[in-house]
Amino acid sequence: MGKRVKIALSGGAAGLINGFFGGGGGMVLLPLLTRRCGVEERRAFANCVAVILPLSALSAAIYWWKAGIDLYAALPYLIGGLAGGALGGKLFNKVPVVWLRRIFAAFLLYGGVRYLI
């Protein structure tokens, strides 16, 4: 299977997860890009961010249309997310890849444990 096909299928998996859960496509996309598609890790982290924005926007539009979204309830998370995203973007090139990997794994573990409990 060609690299472009693998990358397209990885994007499809991320979109599916994002559509099901309203986010989280990056947790699927990152390992697929690095391990299955051979994308260098720092580039894969950056690509995940670039891909998740339009996927999340599309998912949000569908949720809004189908189920309704309470924008007032979401506003504090949006403000915090924008601030965190700006800070993360500024620190991204300063953090060694090994620590990016560890931080990513810690968030996955935390999220997994929270959903199991």
One Martini backbone bead per residue (centre of mass of N, CA, C, O) as a GRO file, in nm:
protein
  117
    1MET     BB    1   0.097   0.036   0.022
    2GLY     BB    2   0.082   0.356  -0.005
    3LYS     BB    3   0.149   0.644   0.159
    4ARG     BB    4  -0.104   0.807   0.076
    5VAL     BB    5  -0.309   0.594   0.161
    6LYS     BB    6  -0.229   0.576   0.458
    7ILE     BB    7  -0.283   0.873   0.520
    8ALA     BB    8  -0.581   0.875   0.436
    9LEU     BB    9  -0.671   0.652   0.636
   10SER     BB   10  -0.579   0.803   0.889
   11GLY     BB   11  -0.769   1.042   0.847
   12GLY     BB   12  -1.028   0.874   0.857
   13ALA     BB   13  -0.991   0.775   1.147
   14ALA     BB   14  -0.986   1.055   1.277
   15GLY     BB   15  -1.266   1.145   1.176
   16LEU     BB   16  -1.431   0.921   1.308
   17ILE     BB   17  -1.353   0.978   1.600
   18ASN     BB   18  -1.437   1.276   1.598
   19GLY     BB   19  -1.736   1.220   1.528
   20PHE     BB   20  -1.809   1.038   1.770
   21PHE     BB   21  -1.652   1.235   2.015
   22GLY     BB   22  -1.569   1.545   1.932
   23GLY     BB   23  -1.279   1.415   1.946
   24GLY     BB   24  -0.950   1.256   1.932
   25GLY     BB   25  -0.807   1.209   1.651
   26GLY     BB   26  -0.503   1.247   1.738
   27MET     BB   27  -0.470   0.975   1.896
   28VAL     BB   28  -0.478   0.819   1.619
   29LEU     BB   29  -0.292   0.976   1.418
   30LEU     BB   30  -0.009   0.976   1.542
   31PRO     BB   31   0.062   0.669   1.530
   32LEU     BB   32   0.005   0.639   1.229
   33LEU     BB   33   0.213   0.843   1.120
   34THR     BB   34   0.470   0.724   1.260
   35ARG     BB   35   0.439   0.403   1.212
   36ARG     BB   36   0.282   0.364   0.923
   37CYS     BB   37   0.400   0.642   0.758
   38GLY     BB   38   0.687   0.776   0.854
   39VAL     BB   39   0.654   1.024   1.029
   40GLU     BB   40   0.791   1.257   1.186
   41GLU     BB   41   0.714   1.347   1.500
   42ARG     BB   42   0.701   1.656   1.494
   43ARG     BB   43   0.532   1.662   1.234
   44ALA     BB   44   0.296   1.492   1.343
   45PHE     BB   45   0.204   1.683   1.562
   46ALA     BB   46   0.147   1.922   1.372
   47ASN     BB   47  -0.050   1.774   1.180
   48CYS     BB   48  -0.267   1.714   1.389
   49VAL     BB   49  -0.346   2.004   1.438
   50ALA     BB   50  -0.420   2.072   1.141
   51VAL     BB   51  -0.644   1.844   1.117
   52ILE     BB   52  -0.835   1.892   1.367
   53LEU     BB   53  -0.968   2.156   1.304
   54PRO     BB   54  -1.157   2.073   1.063
   55LEU     BB   55  -1.281   1.828   1.206
   56SER     BB   56  -1.405   1.987   1.443
   57ALA     BB   57  -1.574   2.181   1.278
   58LEU     BB   58  -1.747   1.967   1.143
   59SER     BB   59  -1.853   1.829   1.397
   60ALA     BB   60  -1.982   2.082   1.520
   61ALA     BB   61  -2.183   2.134   1.290
   62ILE     BB   62  -2.332   1.865   1.318
   63TYR     BB   63  -2.412   1.889   1.612
   64TRP     BB   64  -2.569   2.151   1.582
   65TRP     BB   65  -2.773   2.040   1.376
   66LYS     BB   66  -2.864   1.771   1.539
   67ALA     BB   67  -2.832   1.862   1.878
   68GLY     BB   68  -2.692   2.092   1.974
   69ILE     BB   69  -2.531   2.385   2.115
   70ASP     BB   70  -2.381   2.525   2.407
   71LEU     BB   71  -2.203   2.808   2.388
   72TYR     BB   72  -2.192   2.904   2.685
   73ALA     BB   73  -2.064   2.640   2.795
   74ALA     BB   74  -1.811   2.646   2.586
   75LEU     BB   75  -1.656   2.918   2.624
   76PRO     BB   76  -1.443   2.857   2.849
   77TYR     BB   77  -1.301   2.634   2.680
   78LEU     BB   78  -1.223   2.812   2.444
   79ILE     BB   79  -1.049   3.014   2.593
   80GLY     BB   80  -0.854   2.808   2.719
   81GLY     BB   81  -0.774   2.671   2.450
   82LEU     BB   82  -0.647   2.919   2.318
   83ALA     BB   83  -0.432   2.969   2.530
   84GLY     BB   84  -0.304   2.684   2.524
   85GLY     BB   85  -0.240   2.683   2.218
   86ALA     BB   86  -0.048   2.923   2.220
   87LEU     BB   87   0.154   2.808   2.422
   88GLY     BB   88   0.215   2.541   2.277
   89GLY     BB   89   0.318   2.669   2.013
   90LYS     BB   90   0.563   2.819   2.150
   91LEU     BB   91   0.687   2.542   2.292
   92PHE     BB   92   0.723   2.312   2.080
   93ASN     BB   93   1.038   2.361   1.988
   94LYS     BB   94   1.149   2.334   2.301
   95VAL     BB   95   1.047   2.044   2.311
   96PRO     BB   96   1.129   1.742   2.334
   97VAL     BB   97   1.014   1.463   2.185
   98VAL     BB   98   1.017   1.278   2.433
   99TRP     BB   99   0.820   1.472   2.592
  100LEU     BB  100   0.588   1.472   2.399
  101ARG     BB  101   0.536   1.170   2.423
  102ARG     BB  102   0.485   1.166   2.733
  103ILE     BB  103   0.254   1.367   2.744
  104PHE     BB  104   0.068   1.219   2.554
  105ALA     BB  105   0.056   0.955   2.721
  106ALA     BB  106  -0.058   1.082   2.979
  107PHE     BB  107  -0.327   1.176   2.852
  108LEU     BB  108  -0.421   0.899   2.762
  109LEU     BB  109  -0.423   0.768   3.041
  110TYR     BB  110  -0.608   0.962   3.182
  111GLY     BB  111  -0.851   0.929   2.991
  112GLY     BB  112  -0.881   0.622   3.020
  113VAL     BB  113  -0.929   0.612   3.325
  114ARG     BB  114  -1.173   0.805   3.338
  115TYR     BB  115  -1.358   0.619   3.153
  116LEU     BB  116  -1.343   0.358   3.340
  117ILE     BB  117  -1.453   0.505   3.619
   0.00000   0.00000   0.00000
